[in-house]
Amino acid sequence: MNDKYQKEVQAKLTKNLLGMIVLRLIDHQSMHGYQIITKTRSIFGVYFGPSTVYPLLSKLEERGYVNSEWNMTTEKPRKIFTITNTGKAMINSAETMLGLICRTLKTFEKPVENTIVTPITQ
C-alpha cells in the first residue's frame, strides 16, 4: 500500500476509534488528559489536541465509562481518569465487534473480472 494512503487510513481509523483507544489506554493505566494525548501520538503517530481529547473524556464520563478524580498531590493538579466496569464491558464488546467486522471483511472474495451480475428483481 502506498505510504500516503497508509497514513491517511491510519489517521482516519484512529480518529474514528479514538473513544475505544482512550478507554483501552485508561484500562491499562489511569491517566490524565495530557498523558492520553502523548500516548496516543506516540503509539499511533496521530496528534489529537486538548480540544478533541477533553470533550471526549467528558462524554465518556457522562456515559459512565470512566470516573475522574483530582490529584492535588502534584505541583500541577491533574484530573485522573479511571475506567469503570461499564467502560470495561463497553470496550470489550466494541473490540469483539471490531474483530468480527475485520474477519468478515477478509472473507469477501475478489470479484471475477468480466462477470455480469444480474440484479434480483421482484
C-alpha positions in Angstrom: 0.0 0.0 0.0 1.2 3.5 -0.8 2.7 5.2 2.2 0.4 8.2 1.6 -2.7 6.1 1.7 -1.5 4.1 4.7 -1.0 7.3 6.7 -4.4 8.6 5.7 -6.1 5.3 6.6 -4.2 5.2 10.0 -5.3 8.8 10.8 -9.0 8.2 9.9 -9.2 4.9 11.8 -7.5 6.4 14.8 -9.9 9.4 14.8 -13.0 7.2 14.4 -11.8 4.8 17.1 -10.5 7.4 19.5 -13.1 6.6 22.2 -12.1 2.9 22.1 -8.4 3.8 22.2 -8.8 6.2 25.1 -10.8 3.6 27.1 -8.2 0.9 26.4 -5.3 3.2 27.5 -7.2 4.1 30.7 -7.9 0.4 31.3 -4.2 -0.3 31.1 -3.3 2.7 33.5 -5.3 5.6 35.0 -4.2 8.8 33.2 -4.7 12.5 32.9 -5.6 14.1 29.6 -2.1 15.2 28.6 -0.9 11.6 29.2 -3.6 10.4 26.9 -2.7 12.9 24.2 1.0 12.0 24.3 0.4 8.2 24.5 -1.9 8.3 21.5 0.6 10.3 19.5 3.5 8.0 20.4 1.6 4.8 19.7 -0.5 5.8 16.6 1.5 8.7 15.2 -1.6 10.9 15.1 -1.9 14.1 17.2 -5.2 14.9 18.9 -5.1 18.1 20.9 -6.9 19.1 24.1 -9.9 20.4 22.1 -10.5 16.8 21.0 -9.5 14.8 23.9 -11.0 16.7 26.9 -14.5 16.8 25.4 -14.3 13.1 24.6 -13.2 12.4 28.2 -16.2 14.4 29.5 -18.5 12.4 27.2 -17.1 9.1 28.4 -17.6 10.2 32.0 -21.2 11.3 31.3 -21.9 7.9 29.8 -20.4 6.2 32.9 -17.4 4.6 31.1 -14.8 6.5 33.2 -14.6 8.2 36.5 -12.3 11.1 37.3 -10.7 12.4 40.5 -8.4 15.4 41.0 -4.8 14.6 42.0 -3.8 17.5 44.2 -0.5 16.0 45.4 1.5 17.1 42.4 2.8 20.6 41.6 0.1 21.0 38.9 -3.2 19.5 39.9 -4.4 16.9 37.3 -7.7 15.2 36.7 -7.0 11.5 36.6 -9.3 9.2 34.7 -10.1 5.6 35.6 -12.2 3.1 33.6 -15.4 1.8 35.2 -16.8 -1.7 34.9 -19.3 -0.3 32.4 -16.4 1.1 30.4 -14.6 -2.3 30.5 -17.7 -4.0 29.3 -18.2 -1.5 26.5 -14.6 -1.7 25.3 -14.7 -5.5 25.4 -17.9 -5.5 23.3 -16.6 -2.9 20.9 -13.3 -4.9 20.4 -15.3 -8.1 19.8 -17.5 -6.4 17.2 -14.5 -4.8 15.5 -12.8 -8.2 15.3 -15.9 -9.6 13.8 -16.1 -6.8 11.2 -12.4 -7.3 10.3 -12.8 -11.1 10.0 -16.0 -10.6 7.8 -14.1 -8.2 5.5 -11.4 -10.8 5.0 -13.9 -13.4 3.8 -15.0 -11.4 0.8 -13.6 -12.9 -2.4 -12.3 -10.7 -5.2 -14.9 -10.5 -8.0 -14.1 -12.3 -11.2 -13.4 -9.8 -13.9 -15.9 -9.6 -16.8 -18.6 -11.3 -14.8 -22.0 -9.9 -15.4 -24.1 -9.7 -12.3 -27.8 -9.7 -12.8 -29.7 -7.7 -10.2 -32.6 -9.5 -8.4 -35.9 -8.0 -9.2 -39.3 -8.7 -7.6 
